[in-house]
Amino acid sequence: MKKVIRCDLCDAWIDSRLFSGITHLRCPKCGMRYQLEPASIKRHSMLPIALCLLALFISYRFIDSSQPMLKVIFVLCFSGGGTLIVNRLFLKYGYYQYESGKGDSYHEK
């Protein structure tokens, strides 16, 4: 995975794993925490809704109405897989912006 951001304190690269969350990141060296900026959180929240609506439109337009389970499977796979892929592309090309964490707003793991 492409490195997402550089840590402000230790200058180490922070990456995001494929199936880990992307809203909160932590520097592997110094432990500095980062979170998505509010505008990026709005984009991140609207993406599954937009992809689900697109999948619904495609399924109603192009899949036969006598196949309701095929429509359900298509919508779930298209919206879930599309969200995963588009989130990774947004990370890769810098569409999501991060800010350093403030206070103890994160739970320690």
N, C-alpha and C positions, 0 to 999 in steps of 0.2 A: 504494500500500500504506500502511496505517496505520503511523504511527511507533510503534516498539516501546518504546523506553526513552529516557530523557534521560541524557546523559553526566554523570558526577559531577564531572569536572574543568572542562569548558568549557560545560556546560549546553546542548549542541546535541542535537537529536533524532537518534536512530539508527533507521534503517528496515531492513527486510528485503526483498530482491527476491523475486519470485515463485519463481524456480528456483534461488536461491542457498541455501546451508545456513542453518539457523536455530539451530544449536547454538553457533556462535561468531560474534560480531558485533564490529565495530570502528568506533569513532567516526571519521567522515570528516574532522573538524577536527583533533583532537589525537592520534588514533591509539590511544586507550585501548581495551583489549580486554575483552570481556565473554563469559561462557559461561553455559550453562544450569546452574541449581542441580541437585544430585544428584536431588532428588525429581522435577524436571521432566524430567530425562534418562530416568528410569524410565518416566514417562508417554509420552515421545517414543518410547522403544524398544518399548513394549507396544502402541502404536497400530496398526502394520501387522499384527502378529500377530492382534490382536482383529478387525480388519477382514477379514483373510484367513479366519479361522474363520467369521465371519458370512457371507462370500461363499460359502464351502463349504456351509454349512447351506442358504442360499437356493438354490444351484444343485442340490443333491441333492433338495431339497423341491419345487422348482417347474420345473426344466428336465428335459425328457424324457431318459431314460438312453440313448436311441439317438443322442444328439447329444453325444458326449464333447468334441469340439473347441469346441462352443458353451459348454460348461461351463468349459473351460480359459480361453477368451477372456473370459467373464464374470468369473471369479475374478480374473484378472490386471487387468482394467480396473476392477473394483469396488474391489479392495484398493489398487491404485496411485493411482487417481483419488480415492478416498475419503481416503487418507492425505494427499494434497496438500491437499484441501479442508479436512479437519478440522485439520491443522496450522495453516493460515492462520486458521481460526476461533479456535483456541486462542491464537494470537499476538494476534489482534485484541481478544479479551476478557480478556487477561491471565492465562490459565491457566498459561502458561509463565512462570517467574520467572528473572531473570538476576542474576548476581553478577559483580563485576569480576574480570578475569583475574589470576592470581597468577604472578609470575615469567616465565620464558620457556617456558611450556608450549605456545605456539603457534608455528607455522612462519611466518616472515616471507614475504610475497609481494611 
